[in-house]
Amino acid sequence: MALYLPFQGIYYIPNAIFIGEISGSTILLSLGIQLFWVGVCYLLLRLVWNRASHKVVVQGG
């Protein structure tokens, strides 16, 4: 299950590249996984922000 969550791209992949566990062409695949999760998290953020900004009403002045 951990392979399908973004935590691998956040913690494991950068550390594995740094210590040399991931090398060669596998680095490009790993960076692609990280970019995929950046895109997914960005789209989720935009969706939540868009819905929240329509619900918030600010009074004052």
Secondary structure, 3 states (H helix, E strand, C coil): CHHHCCHHHHHHHHHHHHHCCCCCCHHHHHHHHHHHHHHHHHHHHHHHHHHHHHHCCCCCC
